[in-house]
Amino acid sequence: MTVPATALEFEQDLPVTLADVEGAWPLVRASVLRTPTLRAPRLSAFTGADVYVKYENLQATASFKERGALVKLSRLTPEEARRGVVAMSAGNHAQAVAYHGTRLGISTLIVMPETTPQVKVAATESFGAEVVLFGETVADAYEEAERISKAQGRVFVHPYDDVDVIAGQGSVALEMIEDGPAFDAVLVPIGGGGLIAGMAVAFAGRSPATQVVGVETQLYPAMWTAMTGEARPCGGPTLAEGIAVRNVGEITAQIVRRLVPHVVLVDETALERAVNAFLMHQKTLAEGAGAAGLAALIAEPERFRGKTVGLVVSGGNIDPRMIAGILLRELEREERIVSFRLTILDRPGMLGRIATLLGKLGANILEVHHRRTFLDVPAKGTRLDLTVETRDQAHAELIQTALEGEGLPVQRLGAGGADW
């Protein structure tokens, strides 16, 4: 992609301009935290790029969505503000509209799917919104929000396909340009496209040498399809539910097609590793969608190796149970938690002998399953499944070698007990 030489060239026929983004910035500065843009040495060593992180997970509602919601609400006429607003969201947009609506004295009603986790419903209500649960999907909730808008006269606040919302989100880029280095590339998560559209306009106008790259989950490649015209299946359970969008916005797609040269599609493993890396290396909590930029670095390291790269941690609202599962799964990938299956003689002392050996090797036993009833086990034998904590891959291999040296047939098991 060739970057236009002047602002007038890149803004030609675009629905949002650099002047729009800059015009929204004072509203954002007055009421939204200016989050830091900081170099991340450990992530740089981990990925091979010179990485800087924009911490939007530090916002009051833990996501960038506050910026666009604030600009939209602040620009309502007195009559519109009196009627109140309605929004559709299963997560961060809901909380942002509720938070700033309450702060500005505007009645907010949020329609959420009936399948929305209760923790998100409670969080939205805690910011002062009335929540209506409707339908099984986001599409169902969207239709109900539009119906309520017409029936009650409330202003509909779209989560991404709105020029004020897009202009507000673009303030993320303006802050990164002022606070960070000259970026070679900035990796931005894409759901409906509001964040990347606003940021792409800002970078094209203020720092045209910076390449703005989008990131989507492979399960929901909606913007990738809009850009390439090549349809792919869209759907399925994903860690990045915040960007699990089947249809992108018309306004956002127009901007992205013009200003974004590439969209990286990342799989669930890369997203898990990115969430884990943010927590372990940066001590910061990122939801799956918020970690998508780092997931792209993990998925395509050669594309960005040696370059100065900016990442936006766009949100930090993640279920604590999900974090616990991700941490354990990453330990298994690193072979710091390893499972072995042994077929042993069913005689007194065998289990103690194995436990003593593992203790001498410095392995911490986490789980033991002792089973006698499998038909593929000899009548005088038993099957022993062991899960142990190790230092690293070399330590795991040492343990396996030692067990085999004792005449014990050893089968390595993968995560969840699956055979290797």
C-alpha positions as CSV (number, residue, x, y, z in Angstrom):
1,M,0.0,0.0,0.0
2,T,1.3,3.5,-0.9
3,V,0.6,6.1,1.8
4,P,-0.8,9.3,0.4
5,A,1.6,12.2,0.5
6,T,-0.8,14.8,2.0
7,A,-3.7,14.9,4.4
8,L,-6.0,16.1,1.6
9,E,-5.1,13.0,-0.5
10,F,-5.8,10.4,2.2
11,E,-8.9,12.2,3.5
12,Q,-10.5,12.4,0.1
13,D,-14.1,11.0,0.4
14,L,-13.4,9.5,3.8
15,P,-16.3,9.9,6.4
16,V,-13.9,10.7,9.2
17,T,-10.9,13.2,8.9
18,L,-7.9,14.1,10.9
19,A,-9.7,17.3,11.8
20,D,-12.5,15.2,13.3
21,V,-10.2,13.1,15.4
22,E,-8.3,16.2,16.6
23,G,-11.6,18.0,17.3
24,A,-12.7,15.1,19.5
25,W,-9.5,14.9,21.5
26,P,-10.2,17.9,23.8
27,L,-13.4,16.1,25.0
28,V,-11.5,13.0,25.6
29,R,-8.6,14.8,27.4
30,A,-11.1,16.4,29.8
31,S,-12.8,13.2,31.1
32,V,-10.8,10.1,30.0
33,L,-7.5,8.9,31.4
34,R,-4.5,9.5,29.2
35,T,-3.0,6.0,29.4
36,P,0.8,5.5,29.2
37,T,2.7,4.3,26.2
38,L,5.7,2.4,27.6
39,R,8.5,0.4,26.2
40,A,8.3,-3.3,27.0
41,P,11.8,-4.8,27.2
42,R,10.7,-8.3,28.1
43,L,8.1,-8.5,25.3
44,S,10.8,-7.1,23.0
45,A,13.1,-10.0,23.9
46,F,10.2,-12.4,23.6
47,T,9.1,-11.3,20.1
48,G,12.2,-9.9,18.4
49,A,10.6,-6.5,17.8
50,D,11.1,-3.3,19.8
51,V,7.8,-3.3,21.5
52,Y,5.8,-0.4,23.1
53,V,2.5,-0.9,24.8
54,K,-0.5,1.5,25.1
55,Y,-2.3,0.5,28.3
56,E,-6.0,1.1,27.6
57,N,-6.9,-1.5,30.2
58,L,-6.2,1.1,32.8
59,Q,-9.3,3.1,31.9
60,A,-12.1,3.3,34.5
61,T,-14.1,0.6,32.6
62,A,-10.8,-1.2,31.6
63,S,-11.2,-0.5,27.9
64,F,-10.7,2.1,25.1
65,K,-14.4,2.2,24.5
66,E,-14.8,5.1,26.9
67,R,-13.3,7.5,24.4
68,G,-15.8,7.0,21.6
69,A,-18.8,6.7,24.0
70,L,-17.8,10.0,25.7
71,V,-17.5,11.9,22.5
72,K,-20.9,10.7,21.2
73,L,-22.7,11.5,24.5
74,S,-21.0,14.8,24.9
75,R,-22.2,15.9,21.5
76,L,-25.9,15.1,22.0
77,T,-28.2,18.1,21.9
78,P,-30.0,19.1,25.1
79,E,-33.2,17.5,23.7
80,E,-31.4,14.3,22.8
81,A,-29.7,14.1,26.2
82,R,-33.1,14.6,27.9
83,R,-34.6,11.6,25.9
84,G,-31.6,9.4,26.9
85,V,-29.7,6.8,25.0
86,V,-29.8,3.1,24.2
87,A,-26.9,0.9,23.2
88,M,-26.4,-2.8,22.3
89,S,-23.4,-4.6,23.7
90,A,-22.3,-7.7,25.5
91,G,-19.3,-6.1,27.2
92,N,-17.0,-3.1,27.0
93,H,-19.2,-0.7,25.0
94,A,-22.0,-1.3,27.5
95,Q,-19.9,-0.3,30.4
96,A,-18.5,2.8,28.7
97,V,-21.9,4.1,27.7
98,A,-23.2,3.5,31.2
99,Y,-20.3,5.1,33.0
100,H,-20.2,8.3,31.0
101,G,-23.9,8.5,30.6
102,T,-24.4,8.4,34.3
103,R,-21.5,10.9,34.8
104,L,-23.2,13.3,32.3
105,G,-26.6,12.8,33.8
106,I,-28.0,11.0,30.7
107,S,-30.3,8.0,31.1
108,T,-28.8,4.9,29.6
109,L,-30.5,1.7,28.6
110,I,-28.3,-1.2,27.5
111,V,-29.6,-4.3,25.6
112,M,-27.5,-7.4,26.2
113,P,-28.1,-11.0,24.9
114,E,-29.6,-13.3,27.5
115,T,-26.4,-15.4,27.2
116,T,-24.2,-12.5,28.6
117,P,-22.3,-13.6,31.7
118,Q,-23.8,-12.2,34.9
119,V,-20.5,-10.6,35.8
120,K,-20.8,-8.3,32.8
121,V,-24.4,-7.5,33.4
122,A,-23.7,-6.6,37.0
123,A,-20.7,-4.4,36.0
124,T,-22.9,-2.5,33.5
125,E,-25.6,-2.0,36.1
126,S,-23.1,-0.8,38.6
127,F,-22.2,2.1,36.3
128,G,-25.9,3.2,36.5
129,A,-27.5,1.7,33.3
130,E,-30.8,-0.1,33.0
131,V,-30.0,-3.5,31.5
132,V,-32.5,-5.4,29.3
133,L,-31.6,-9.0,28.4
134,F,-33.0,-10.0,25.1
135,G,-32.3,-12.8,22.6
136,E,-29.6,-15.4,22.2
137,T,-27.2,-13.4,20.1
138,V,-25.8,-9.9,19.7
139,A,-27.8,-9.6,16.5
140,D,-31.0,-10.2,18.4
141,A,-30.0,-7.6,21.0
142,Y,-29.2,-5.1,18.2
143,E,-32.7,-5.4,16.8
144,E,-34.3,-4.9,20.2
145,A,-32.1,-1.9,20.8
146,E,-33.2,-0.3,17.6
147,R,-36.9,-1.1,18.4
148,I,-36.5,0.6,21.8
149,S,-34.8,3.6,20.2
150,K,-37.8,4.1,17.9
151,A,-40.4,3.3,20.6
152,Q,-38.9,5.5,23.4
153,G,-37.2,8.1,21.3
154,R,-33.8,7.3,22.8
155,V,-30.7,8.0,20.8
156,F,-29.0,4.8,19.6
157,V,-25.3,4.8,20.4
158,H,-23.6,2.4,17.9
159,P,-20.6,0.6,19.2
160,Y,-18.4,1.3,16.2
161,D,-20.1,2.6,13.0
162,D,-20.5,6.2,14.1
163,V,-18.4,9.1,13.1
164,D,-18.2,10.6,16.6
165,V,-17.3,7.2,18.1
166,I,-14.6,6.6,15.5
167,A,-13.2,10.1,16.1
168,G,-13.1,9.5,19.8
169,Q,-11.3,6.2,19.4
170,G,-8.7,7.9,17.2
171,S,-7.4,9.8,20.2
172,V,-5.6,6.6,21.2
173,A,-3.3,7.1,18.2
174,L,-2.8,10.8,18.9
175,E,-1.5,10.0,22.3
176,M,0.8,7.2,21.0
177,I,2.3,9.6,18.5
178,E,3.0,12.2,21.2
179,D,4.2,9.8,23.9
180,G,6.0,7.1,21.9
181,P,8.8,6.8,19.4
182,A,8.4,6.8,15.6
183,F,6.6,3.6,15.1
184,D,7.3,1.4,12.1
185,A,4.0,-0.4,12.7
186,V,1.1,-0.4,15.2
187,L,-1.0,-3.5,15.7
188,V,-4.7,-2.9,16.4
189,P,-7.4,-5.4,17.3
190,I,-10.4,-5.3,14.9
191,G,-14.0,-6.1,15.9
192,G,-16.4,-3.8,14.1
193,G,-13.5,-1.6,13.2
194,G,-14.1,1.6,15.3
195,L,-10.7,1.6,17.0
196,I,-8.6,0.9,13.9
197,A,-10.6,3.3,11.7
198,G,-10.0,6.2,14.1
199,M,-6.3,5.3,14.7
200,A,-5.7,4.8,10.9
201,V,-7.0,8.3,10.2
202,A,-4.8,9.8,12.9
203,F,-1.6,8.0,11.9
204,A,-2.1,8.7,8.2
205,G,-2.4,12.4,9.0
206,R,0.2,12.8,11.7
207,S,2.7,9.9,11.1
208,P,2.1,8.6,7.6
209,A,5.3,6.4,7.7
210,T,3.7,4.2,10.4
211,Q,1.9,1.2,9.1
212,V,-1.4,0.4,10.9
213,V,-2.0,-3.3,10.8
214,G,-5.3,-4.9,11.9
215,V,-5.7,-8.1,13.9
216,E,-8.7,-10.5,13.9
217,T,-9.2,-13.9,15.3
218,Q,-9.3,-16.6,12.6
219,L,-12.8,-17.6,13.7
220,Y,-14.2,-14.1,13.0
221,P,-12.4,-12.7,9.9
222,A,-15.1,-10.2,9.1
223,M,-12.9,-7.2,8.2
224,W,-10.4,-9.5,6.4
225,T,-13.3,-10.7,4.2
226,A,-14.5,-7.1,3.6
227,M,-11.0,-6.1,2.5
228,T,-10.2,-9.2,0.3
229,G,-13.7,-10.2,-0.9
230,E,-12.8,-13.8,0.0
231,A,-15.5,-15.2,2.2
232,R,-14.4,-17.4,5.1
233,P,-16.5,-19.2,7.8
234,C,-17.3,-16.9,10.6
235,G,-18.3,-18.2,14.1
236,G,-17.3,-20.4,17.0
237,P,-16.2,-20.0,20.6
238,T,-13.2,-17.7,20.9
239,L,-11.1,-16.2,23.7
240,A,-11.3,-12.9,21.9
241,E,-15.1,-12.5,22.3
242,G,-14.6,-8.7,22.3
243,I,-13.7,-8.8,18.6
244,A,-16.0,-11.7,17.6
245,V,-18.0,-9.8,15.1
246,R,-19.7,-11.3,12.0
247,N,-20.3,-7.9,10.3
248,V,-18.1,-4.9,10.3
249,G,-19.4,-1.3,9.9
250,E,-19.9,0.4,6.6
251,I,-18.1,3.5,7.7
252,T,-15.2,1.6,9.4
253,A,-14.8,-0.7,6.4
254,Q,-14.5,2.3,4.0
255,I,-11.7,3.7,6.1
256,V,-9.9,0.5,6.7
257,R,-9.9,-0.4,3.0
258,R,-8.2,2.9,2.2
259,L,-5.7,3.1,5.1
260,V,-4.9,-0.3,6.4
261,P,-2.7,-2.5,4.2
262,H,-2.9,-5.8,6.0
263,V,-5.0,-7.8,8.5
264,V,-3.3,-10.6,10.5
265,L,-5.6,-13.5,11.4
266,V,-4.5,-15.2,14.7
267,D,-5.6,-18.6,16.1
268,E,-6.7,-19.4,19.7
269,T,-3.3,-20.6,20.7
270,A,-1.6,-17.3,19.8
271,L,-4.3,-15.4,21.7
272,E,-3.8,-17.6,24.8
273,R,0.0,-17.2,24.7
274,A,-0.5,-13.4,24.3
275,V,-2.7,-13.1,27.3
276,N,-0.2,-15.2,29.3
277,A,2.7,-13.1,28.0
278,F,1.1,-9.8,29.1
279,L,0.5,-11.2,32.5
280,M,3.9,-12.9,33.0
281,H,6.2,-10.3,31.3
282,Q,4.3,-7.0,31.8
283,K,2.3,-7.9,34.9
284,T,-0.8,-6.5,33.1
285,L,-4.2,-8.1,32.6
286,A,-5.5,-8.3,29.0
287,E,-8.6,-9.9,27.7
288,G,-8.4,-12.0,24.6
289,A,-9.3,-9.2,22.3
290,G,-7.0,-6.8,24.1
291,A,-4.1,-9.1,23.6
292,A,-4.7,-9.6,19.8
293,G,-1.9,-7.3,18.8
294,L,0.7,-9.3,20.7
295,A,-0.9,-12.5,19.3
296,A,-0.1,-11.2,15.8
297,L,3.6,-10.6,16.8
298,I,3.6,-14.2,18.1
299,A,1.9,-15.6,15.0
300,E,4.1,-13.6,12.4
301,P,7.4,-12.7,14.2
302,E,9.4,-12.4,11.0
303,R,7.1,-9.7,9.6
304,F,7.9,-7.4,12.6
305,R,11.4,-8.6,13.7
306,G,13.7,-5.6,14.4
307,K,10.9,-3.0,13.9
308,T,9.6,-0.6,16.4
309,V,6.1,-1.8,17.0
310,G,3.2,-0.3,19.1
311,L,0.6,-2.6,20.7
312,V,-2.8,-1.4,22.1
313,V,-4.0,-3.4,25.1
314,S,-7.5,-2.4,24.2
315,G,-9.2,-4.0,27.2
316,G,-8.6,-6.0,30.4
317,N,-12.1,-7.4,31.2
318,I,-11.5,-11.1,31.4
319,D,-13.0,-13.8,33.6
320,P,-10.6,-14.8,36.4
321,R,-11.4,-18.5,35.8
322,M,-10.3,-18.0,32.2
323,I,-7.0,-16.5,33.3
324,A,-6.4,-19.5,35.6
325,G,-7.0,-21.9,32.7
326,I,-4.7,-20.0,30.4
327,L,-1.9,-20.0,32.9
328,L,-2.1,-23.7,33.4
329,R,-2.3,-24.4,29.7
330,E,0.8,-22.3,29.0
331,L,2.7,-24.2,31.7
332,E,1.8,-27.4,29.9
333,R,3.0,-25.9,26.6
334,E,6.3,-25.0,28.2
335,E,6.5,-28.5,29.7
336,R,6.7,-27.1,33.2
337,I,3.6,-29.3,33.9
338,V,4.0,-32.8,32.4
339,S,1.9,-35.9,32.5
340,F,3.2,-39.5,32.3
341,R,1.4,-42.8,31.9
342,L,3.1,-45.8,33.4
343,T,2.0,-49.5,33.4
344,I,3.5,-51.0,36.6
345,L,3.3,-54.2,38.6
346,D,0.5,-54.1,41.2
347,R,2.5,-54.8,44.3
348,P,3.2,-53.1,47.6
349,G,5.8,-50.3,47.5
350,M,5.7,-49.6,43.8
351,L,4.0,-46.2,44.2
352,G,6.4,-45.3,47.0
353,R,9.4,-46.2,44.8
354,I,8.2,-44.0,42.0
355,A,7.4,-41.1,44.3
356,T,10.9,-41.4,45.9
357,L,12.6,-41.3,42.5
358,L,10.6,-38.2,41.5
359,G,11.5,-36.5,44.7
360,K,15.2,-37.1,44.2
361,L,14.8,-35.6,40.7
362,G,13.2,-32.5,42.0
363,A,9.8,-33.1,40.4
364,N,6.7,-32.0,42.3
365,I,3.8,-34.4,42.1
366,L,0.5,-32.6,41.3
367,E,-1.9,-35.4,40.5
368,V,-1.9,-39.2,40.7
369,H,-4.5,-41.6,39.1
370,H,-4.1,-45.3,40.0
371,R,-6.3,-47.5,37.9
372,R,-6.6,-51.3,37.7
373,T,-9.7,-52.0,35.7
374,F,-8.5,-51.3,32.1
375,L,-8.5,-54.4,29.9
376,D,-5.3,-53.4,28.2
377,V,-3.5,-53.6,31.5
378,P,-2.1,-57.0,32.6
379,A,-4.1,-58.8,35.3
380,K,-1.2,-58.3,37.8
381,G,-0.5,-54.8,36.7
382,T,-2.0,-51.3,37.1
383,R,-2.0,-48.1,35.2
384,L,-0.5,-45.0,36.9
385,D,-1.1,-41.5,35.5
386,L,1.2,-38.9,37.0
387,T,1.1,-35.1,36.6
388,V,4.3,-33.4,37.8
389,E,5.7,-29.9,37.9
390,T,9.1,-29.5,36.3
391,R,11.6,-26.8,35.8
392,D,11.6,-26.9,32.0
393,Q,11.6,-29.2,28.9
394,A,15.1,-30.6,29.7
395,H,14.0,-31.4,33.2
396,A,10.9,-33.2,31.9
397,E,13.1,-35.3,29.5
398,L,15.4,-36.2,32.4
399,I,12.5,-37.4,34.5
400,Q,11.2,-39.6,31.6
401,T,14.7,-41.0,31.0
402,A,15.1,-41.9,34.7
403,L,11.7,-43.6,34.9
404,E,12.5,-45.7,31.8
405,G,15.9,-46.5,33.4
406,E,14.0,-48.1,36.2
407,G,12.4,-50.5,33.7
408,L,9.1,-48.6,33.7
409,P,7.4,-48.2,30.3
410,V,6.5,-44.5,30.0
411,Q,4.0,-42.8,27.8
412,R,4.0,-39.0,27.6
413,L,0.5,-37.4,27.7
414,G,-0.4,-34.1,26.3
415,A,-2.5,-31.4,27.8
416,G,-5.7,-32.8,29.2
417,G,-4.4,-36.4,29.2
418,A,-4.3,-36.8,25.4
419,D,-1.7,-39.2,24.0
420,W,1.3,-37.5,22.4
